[in-house]
């Protein structure tokens, strides 16, 4: 087992089982349904921000859209991965297809913590979209209240 803690490993296995169950419960292969594919993501909480990592290798940067949806307190990631033909024209069959192409979309609900949507930043490198979502600092207000005797 890798160095991940046991609870992280169980969470990852549970997420993968949920994804497989969703795919199998559709009755038809996902490709045949015409729905967009969903990239895999990690959502990590740090002391001052959330970090969203999306696995979208092969997508050109200009094909990526990222929107904050305040009504649902979520991020909507969508775009398109175009298939490139690397064959030399002599292909006689296909034995395995696991990479999804075409439009993708994934909505990620954020935890119930106030964020600063105006400061969300993203960068795309090595096939991963990294989205930094800063938390709003909690301001603690204290004041003295005078109690009157009546």
C-alpha positions in Angstrom: 0.0 0.0 0.0 1.3 3.5 -0.8 2.2 5.9 2.0 -1.3 7.3 2.1 -3.1 7.1 5.4 -5.7 4.3 5.6 -8.7 6.7 5.7 -7.5 8.5 2.5 -7.1 5.1 0.8 -10.6 4.0 1.8 -12.0 7.3 0.6 -10.3 6.9 -2.8 -11.5 3.3 -3.1 -15.0 4.4 -2.2 -14.9 7.2 -4.8 -13.8 4.8 -7.4 -16.5 2.3 -6.6 -19.1 5.0 -6.7 -17.9 6.1 -10.2 -17.9 2.5 -11.5 -21.4 2.0 -10.1 -22.6 5.1 -11.9 -21.1 3.8 -15.1 -22.6 0.4 -14.8 -26.1 1.5 -13.7 -26.6 3.4 -17.0 -27.5 0.2 -18.8 -25.5 1.4 -21.9 -21.9 2.3 -22.3 -21.3 6.0 -21.4 -20.1 6.7 -25.0 -23.5 5.7 -26.3 -25.5 8.0 -24.0 -24.1 11.2 -25.5 -23.4 12.6 -22.0 -20.2 14.5 -21.3 -17.5 12.5 -19.5 -16.4 13.6 -16.0 -12.8 14.2 -15.1 -11.5 12.8 -11.8 -10.8 15.4 -9.1 -9.3 15.8 -5.7 -10.6 18.5 -3.4 -8.2 19.2 -0.5 -8.8 21.6 2.4 -5.9 23.7 3.7 -5.9 26.2 6.5 -6.5 29.2 4.2 -7.9 27.7 1.0 -9.3 24.7 -0.9 -7.2 23.1 -3.6 -9.1 21.4 -6.5 -7.1 19.2 -8.8 -8.7 17.9 -11.9 -7.1 15.3 -14.2 -7.7 16.5 -17.7 -4.5 15.5 -19.7 -4.6 16.3 -23.4 -7.0 19.3 -23.1 -5.7 22.5 -24.5 -5.9 25.4 -22.0 -8.2 27.5 -24.3 -10.7 24.6 -24.2 -11.2 24.8 -20.4 -14.0 26.8 -18.7 -14.2 27.3 -14.9 -17.3 28.9 -13.3 -18.2 29.6 -9.7 -22.0 29.0 -9.2 -22.9 30.9 -6.0 -26.5 29.5 -5.9 -25.1 26.0 -5.4 -21.7 27.0 -3.8 -20.0 24.9 -6.4 -17.4 25.1 -9.2 -18.4 24.0 -12.7 -15.6 22.7 -14.8 -16.2 22.0 -18.5 -14.3 21.8 -21.7 -13.4 19.6 -24.6 -10.7 17.0 -25.3 -10.2 16.5 -29.0 -9.1 13.1 -30.2 -5.9 13.1 -32.2 -5.3 10.2 -34.6 -1.7 8.9 -34.0 -2.1 5.9 -36.3 -0.3 5.7 -39.6 -3.5 4.7 -41.4 -2.9 0.9 -41.3 -5.1 0.2 -38.2 -6.9 -3.1 -38.5 -8.7 -3.2 -35.1 -9.2 -1.7 -31.7 -8.6 -3.8 -28.6 -9.1 -1.4 -25.8 -10.6 2.1 -25.4 -10.4 3.7 -21.9 -9.7 7.3 -22.7 -12.7 9.6 -23.0 -12.8 12.3 -25.7 -15.2 15.1 -26.5 -17.0 17.4 -24.1 -16.5 17.0 -20.4 -18.2 18.6 -17.4 -17.9 18.2 -13.7 -19.7 20.2 -10.9 -17.9 20.1 -7.6 -19.9 21.2 -4.5 -17.7 23.1 -2.0 -17.9 22.5 1.7 -20.0 24.9 3.7 -17.3 27.4 4.3 -17.3 31.0 3.0 -14.9 31.6 0.1 -13.5 34.6 -1.7 -14.8 33.9 -5.2 -13.1 37.0 -6.6 -9.7 35.6 -5.7 -10.1 32.1 -7.3 -7.0 31.3 -9.3 -6.2 28.4 -11.6 -3.2 27.0 -13.5 -2.9 24.1 -15.9 0.3 22.0 -15.8 1.3 18.4 -16.5 -2.2 17.4 -17.4 -3.8 18.7 -14.1 -5.9 21.8 -13.6 -5.1 23.3 -10.2 -7.7 25.6 -8.8 -6.9 27.6 -5.6 -10.0 28.7 -3.8 -9.2 31.1 -0.9 -11.4 31.0 2.3 -12.7 34.2 3.7 -11.1 35.0 7.0 -13.5 34.9 9.9 -13.7 38.2 11.7 -14.4 37.8 15.3 -16.2 40.9 16.7 -16.2 41.4 20.4 -17.9 44.2 22.2 -18.8 45.0 25.7 -22.5 45.4 26.5 -23.7 47.5 29.4 -26.5 46.1 31.3 -28.9 48.6 32.9 -30.8 47.8 36.1 -34.5 48.6 35.8 
